[in-house]
């Protein structure tokens, strides 16, 4: 990936994060995370997966992951 392509991907992810501010229920629930106290969601932007949870006052982004990779590489 060239630097220009990387900048485009970053710009798309940033735009998705701005969208999440007004639409926190946008993403589907992420079933692969075992946390009985919290529900996590995922938003797919191109081939990038953004995993987040909605708090009382803020959105907590926990992972930004290239979905073409093995999901077992995601660190918890």
C-alpha positions in Angstrom: 0.0 0.0 0.0 1.3 3.4 -0.9 1.3 6.4 1.4 -1.4 8.0 -0.6 -3.6 4.9 -0.4 -3.0 4.7 3.4 -4.0 8.4 3.8 -7.3 7.6 1.9 -8.0 4.6 4.2 -7.3 6.8 7.3 -9.6 9.5 6.0 -12.4 7.0 5.5 -12.0 5.6 9.0 -12.0 9.1 10.5 -15.1 10.0 8.6 -16.8 6.8 9.9 -15.8 7.8 13.5 -17.3 11.2 13.0 -20.5 9.5 11.8 -20.5 7.3 14.8 -20.8 10.3 17.1 -24.3 11.0 15.8 -25.2 7.4 15.0 -23.8 5.1 17.7 -26.2 2.3 16.9 -24.9 2.2 13.3 -22.8 -1.0 13.5 -23.9 -4.6 14.0 -23.3 -6.3 17.3 -19.9 -8.0 17.5 -20.5 -11.5 18.8 -16.9 -12.6 19.0 -16.2 -10.7 22.2 -17.1 -12.4 25.5 -17.9 -9.6 28.0 -21.1 -10.1 30.0 -21.2 -6.5 31.1 -20.8 -4.7 27.8 -22.1 -5.1 24.2 -19.6 -4.3 21.5 -20.5 -3.2 17.9 -18.5 -3.3 14.7 -18.5 -0.9 11.8 -17.0 -2.0 8.5 -15.2 0.7 6.4 -13.9 -0.8 3.3 -11.8 -3.7 4.6 -11.3 -2.0 8.0 -13.3 -3.2 11.0 -13.8 -0.7 13.8 -14.9 -2.3 17.0 -16.5 -0.1 19.6 -18.9 0.1 22.6 -21.2 2.9 23.5 -20.6 4.4 26.9 -22.8 6.8 28.8 -21.2 9.9 27.4 -18.6 8.7 24.8 -18.0 5.9 22.3 -15.1 3.7 23.2 -13.2 2.4 20.1 -11.4 -0.7 21.2 -10.0 -2.0 17.9 -9.3 -0.8 14.4 -8.5 -4.0 12.4 -7.8 -5.0 8.8 -10.6 -7.5 8.3 -8.5 -9.4 5.7 -6.4 -10.6 8.6 -7.0 -13.6 10.8 -9.5 -12.4 13.5 -7.5 -14.4 16.1 -4.8 -11.8 15.8 -7.0 -9.2 17.5 -5.6 -8.6 21.0 -8.0 -8.4 23.9 
